[in-house]
Amino acid sequence: MNWLDRIEQNVPVVQSADPIWKAAEYMKSSQLNEIPVLSGQNFIGIIHARDLLNTDLNRIVEEYIDKDCVSVDGTEVIYGLPCSNTQQIIPVVKDGFYYGSIKWNEIHRCLQDELNKLMLVIDNSYDGILITDETGYILHINKEFEQITLLNKEVMVGAHMNDMVDKGLFLNDSVVMKTLQSGRSYTNVQKYKNTGIYTLVTATPVCNQKGELIRVLANVRDVSDLTRLQEQLAESKNLPSRYPTELKQVRIQNIKSSGEVIAYSQEMLDVLDLVYHVASSDSTILLLGESGVGKEVIGKVLHENSLRFEKGLFVKVNCGAIPPNLLEAELFGYEQGAFTGAKKAGKQGIFELANNGTLFLDEIGELPLDMQVKFLRVLQEQELIRVGGTQTIKINVRVIAATNRNLERMVEEGTFRLDLYYRLNIIPITIPPLRERKDDITPLLGYFLKKFNEKHQYSKRLSKEVVDQLLMYKFPGNVRELSNIVERLVLTCRAKVIKLKHLPNIVSGCNEIENKLKIQEGKPEVDLQILKLSCYGPAEGGNLVDLEKEALIQALKKYGSVRKAGKAIGVTHTMVLKKMKEFGVTLNAIR
C-alpha cells in the first residue's frame, strides 16, 4: 500500500506568524482538533484546539506550536506510530518539506483492512496454524488447525498453553512450549489425542526489532498417512536421522492396522519392519522358516509394497511339486517341437509370466543341481533361452526364494551350489515359528475364527479353556496348522461354544492346562488374552462372558484409561469401548 496516495491536500494549515483566531476558524470549519503549522513550505509542528481555550485570539500561532507532535517521513511505508496516538491528523514530512496530512482514522481503517486480508490468508492456509503471545496465551487458530485437532476456536483463543497441557490436549514438551521457554525454533512429530492424527509441527519465534519475543507461530501439517510421511521425509535428508523413534512407531502402527499380516509379537513386528523396509528394492530375498510359518504371505506383502505391484504379477511356483524332467520347460518355457507332446505354438515359462513382476520360488532347496546352474544364469543375466530354442529373451523379474531347509548344510553336503546360495542370500529374512511368538496365537485364533464363521455361516466361540490349551500347544505345523484346527472346530463342533472336549487329541493331550491365574493382592488376575480374542465378536457362553468382563475391568483398573488398556491388550480403543458398552462397564464405576 502506497501511503502517499492517502495524503489529503485539503487539510488547512497556518503559518507560524498567523494570529490565533485564524487557526481557530480553520479548526472549526474543518472539524479538526489540530492543524499543521508551517514556516513557508517547511513543517514546524501542529497547534491544538485545547491550547486555545481562554487565549487571546490576537496572539500569534508560533507561541502555541507543539513541536513534539507525531509526524511521518514521506515514504511509502509507515512504521513506528504509537498505538496510543490521540492526534486526528498525521503530517507527512520529508527533509522538512510539508507534503500534506493523513487522517488517523484513515490509517486505522487501512490497517484494519490489511489485517482482515492477512487473517483470510492464515485461515485458508493448507497447514494448521496456532499463534500465541510471548506469555503463552493463544491469540488465534485457523480452520485447518480446528479440523486436525477437533478443538473449537471459542475454547482455544484466550486460553493459556499451560491450561491446554493440564487438560491433556497438549504435551508439556510440545514444540510450542519449548519455543516459549527458549525463544528458539523447534520441529517434531506429534500426535493429537482428540483425533489420533500424527502431525509435523514447527514452532517459530517472532521477535520485534529489539530481539524480544512477541509471538510464537506454530505450523501443523497432517502426516498420519505413512506413504505421504515417507515422501516428505525423502525430500529432507535431516528428518530421518532426527526422528527414528517416531517413524518406527508410525510404521509399526501401519503394520498392525494394514490387515496384511496378523502380528502382535515383537518377534513378528521386527520381521515385518524389515519386510516393509526392503520391499521397495529389487534385490533378491531369501525367506527362511519352518513349513507353515507364512513365507508365501510375506512374499505377497513384499510384492504388494514394491514398485512392481502395478507393473507385473506375483507368480508362485513350488520347486518340489514339479517333476525334474518338466522343471526346465515350466521355468523357462519351450519352443514348437522341443519334445514329444509339446504344444505346436510353444509355451511361455514361469519367468516370462512374471516379467516386470515378482517370482516366488517356494522350496528352492528341492531344485536339482543341474537346474541350479541354469537358474543361476537366468538370475544373474536376467535373460533366458526356451527349451528347444536359440533366441535370447530379456526378462525383468525380482526373485523371492523360500525354503524350510538348511541351505548352508546342503552347500557343505554338496547338494546345493555355493554360488547360487550367495546369489539368493542377499537379504535373508527368517520367519520365527509360531511356538516362539505366543503373542500372535490369540489374535490369529480370533482372525481365523471370524474368517471361518463367515465362510461357513456359523457364530462359534472358543471357551477360555480351549484358548489356554491352544496357547500351550507347540504347533509343529505353525500358522497353517492353527488355521486348519480352527476350521475343523467350526465345522465339527455342534455347540456354539467350543470346549476342551471338541479339541483334536493331538492338541488336548499335549499337556495338562497350566493355571493361568496369578495371585495379586489376594485376587486372581484374569489373562487379558481372552479379551483380545473376544473383541472379534459378541460374547456368548456364561463362563466366557464372566472371564471377558473380569479381564476388561482389571485392564481398566490397571491402566486407568481406555486407550492405555486397549494398547496393553493389543486392540483398538474402539473395541474396548464396544466391550464396555456390551458389559455395562464405566470408568467412574470401577475407580
Steps between C-alpha positions, in 0.01 A plus 500: 500500500637846400425733788581808285177428312311548828620859558216750529596838349189678634614494863539872588837632619610822669826687495690549821445877479121474456269609784331248725150592380591385149607157626178478703285575195683234295447239772132586526437483124693173456372344826856412602655520845838598361654635178859516367716811548744598224775751448472559131489143360687344790320312776553626853237320709128504574269717705231340719150635564536419869786750527285785367243497779493829695775634274530847344400431139724780375815331619709320234502125431875462557450532876280185511674260259535134612835402351495151662198388303484174304597525132623255240767497233371546143562137394274218386530318835378627834640341814569598858169676565390468863179298541386751766512795257236771572556721193233517231755571229851372430714752303714354220842667488818429307819701542294761686261553206130461576318269253161489667328300774339160543203469729554251782165327446602436137822335620302291748247395231773399253689304765180320600441407133853362474457308824176347370676392179785348701254305716332366184838376377569332835152343520531357148850360551554132411682461834341534839619819672508592869622839627579587863627816666835510679347375825324198350144626456343373176408787267379317190451158338392447140238266350750227407630486859141454622450211253824326595448527877118523527561785746251789480632853439269643767658267757859549385534873439576679826607183679855453628721219368548375857122450526508297178779284644308448827196383300716251311440673165869590458819337621718679752797455266312614188695718257287806586586466870869454416501813281323705769764390752812535282409743221633254238334311213407133548360231269361164606249227416208523744173310543179674604294300750163626376542360147799265519651690204878512467622848405827670412508813719742793466494776763673826399573800727396846373712783643483880485782730388659472844514121471229451763255214461151632419328202335539125438377366165433124471450331161323162523489255205306171499743214427294208634514322166828306503558523127467877497724523806769292328481722191549810711788343690665399172508869403686586818829329580496606863161378623560120484802529729322739738181301542579125485284417801193684370534343154528148638188553713306618195626204293405245768157662535458471123597130514240430771223683318578388144337157538759345269656292777374420851793597720510608865816331628817707500677222308256523211478880511879514460476267199228713341691819571786358293258372233342842447843662500644283219178450300568792266842367395556256211747282688451125527353391833535162672219410740597242761275318742315183583212372290179693563649815656365720219787540254263539205299763689819698565594459132168658399553788745842564345349508150197712591719763667750516213509710184424182302151463644335709226734382223501122525358189665590308812570154358562212740644157426587208726832359383434172683161444336621493137662180364873558427459410131237774456654765724715669233209527255272637773750761614644613166229397251550306176481544125296306245610138475740524791396155623233239451162636608606864479238750383535604138519868584744446786440639848613783723686401814433619852783755477334665200162504675662684790667760276500846668358331809611265778577127479450313827696172500390283790711202614804630312706235679327231288646640176719230330869582463491511119213750515681710758766590240242614243295679761808691624576621146145630450509668841829675427451592134123563508466314170405147398476262205194281469539123480558414133562863411800713404371854555589686819201652678557797733305498825461730801409289801552536873552163667383417852617152600372305799607182674457306822834325450849591625666620179839548667504133599390404148794700361737309730342171388535597134126495425468877453734725302701752701483768226120472482475516879698826505282639218180420690622598846520877434219584744419199721186530712429233760135458601479362855279195568168556675624341825756783528240776458227407743356853495378437144300187582198670659450764226553229236233288670264796491581572135447144378193450720338805343611394151359147520185610682427733208602242240278224640231731645549407867544702820724266702702616800807365678488438874775633727626144562535436126698822453728406792558153356578636153743749654689204651504300178829506304341519151760303301302596189506867606236744367377256235426242771328759719277602208410137429418432867269802523316410178461139619359618835254738331373222271493206741386659828121514521492722808535878482788501750796279408632322811794276591318182405470623140877542453694243295685246715839625385416842648300405809754236605814708454511619865274561794370852507722718716342730752487839330374690801767707676437600861529876545385671820292196589300508173563287188596700191323386183714449187436804278550285188141376536375859457710548187334191352151606610526832319450322169128460574227503765546289810312172533512228766465568871852423624666681210287811551602522866868460411480768229328747733751435780791542258355829377452638852851398610655659188317830556591505871864424429557746215250772590382591148328340202791567263768362736292191574444438130871540429592252775247244378599552137170633362371844400333728754182473287486127570543565873216755496282247319566239771439756777160575349425127461577426866366829642841599638594866560827654617330690783345181636830314536716780632 
